[in-house]
Amino acid sequence: MVRPMHRPHPAPRRLRLMTLLFGLFGLFALAAAACGDDSSPTATSSNSNGGEITVLAAASLTDAFRELGVAFQTANPATKVTFSFGASSTLVTQINQGAPADVFASADLANMDKLTGAGGAGAAGTPIAFATNKLQIIVGKGNPRGMAGPADLAKPGVVYVTAAPAVPIGKYAQQVLDKAKVVVTPKSLEADVRAVVNKVTLGEADAGIVYATDVKAAGDKAAGVTIPDDVNVLATYPIAVIKATKNAPAANAFIAYVTSAPGQAILATFGFAKP
């Protein structure tokens, strides 16, 4: 018996077509996954510094940190930085009493120790010294009293102002006077170094001991009298992330920028030196 001739079964042809389609789909899926892998690090790095942070910084850092903050936010557009400036002693007291903040930059080591020591709010890591500053005597434009050094602060009729001993500039100023063996009674104790500067530039005081950077910032409204190195004081500025921060990545990124080459360059334009 002759067997009837069978037509080829269509299943193998459909199977080959389905295999081709699944292969193309797989290629598209791999390509999409590759694109996703390339973009994910960028997204992660930009988001890691996002959100908001509050920086509490010494009054003498006001102008430098404002400019530095603009540069940092330009480099990290997803991050917003809010500054609060004042006496380091006042700021650390606020932090230790629970004021919300992410970064603390002090004009001295003693007030940073109040943050990191027993009873303090604590720091998330070891504080980093990021700048130094020397002291000068600030006087009115043209130096009308003819001041030449610390001894002249004790001359009759000279109105001298400073800050309280708990404020870094008040402590540093007294150290200068002690080294120079000069005894002078201040007319007033101001809240911070900016207030001392304002007293002199407004003509309400003849002189005060401030940071060299403050004399530079005053421009033509004041003049500076150099304090000899043997009686001068070198102020060291430490910075730290506060333990209770709610945005550690952004806080750490800000400190990294302060200590980076661009950050140090900005500080240098305001007269700060490297530690």
Number of C-alpha atoms within 10 A of each C-alpha: 3 4 5 6 6 6 6 8 8 8 9 10 11 11 11 11 12 12 12 12 12 12 12 12 12 12 12 12 12 12 12 11 11 11 11 11 11 10 10 10 11 11 10 11 11 14 16 17 23 20 16 15 24 18 24 25 24 28 23 25 22 17 15 19 24 14 14 22 21 14 16 23 16 12 12 19 15 15 21 18 18 13 15 14 19 22 26 28 23 16 24 26 16 15 22 17 11 12 13 17 24 27 29 26 29 29 26 24 18 16 23 24 17 18 22 20 13 9 9 18 21 21 22 17 12 12 20 15 18 21 21 19 22 20 27 26 23 29 28 23 16 12 16 10 15 11 20 14 14 27 14 15 26 16 13 8 9 17 20 24 25 29 27 18 14 15 25 23 27 23 15 25 25 19 15 22 19 12 14 17 12 14 13 19 11 18 12 15 16 20 18 25 25 23 17 27 28 16 22 23 21 12 14 14 22 23 31 26 31 27 29 22 23 27 23 16 17 17 11 12 17 23 22 27 20 17 20 14 11 9 15 20 19 14 19 18 24 23 26 25 27 26 18 18 18 15 20 19 16 26 28 18 17 25 21 13 18 22 19 12 11 14 22 18 17 17 25 15 11 18 20 22 17 15 14
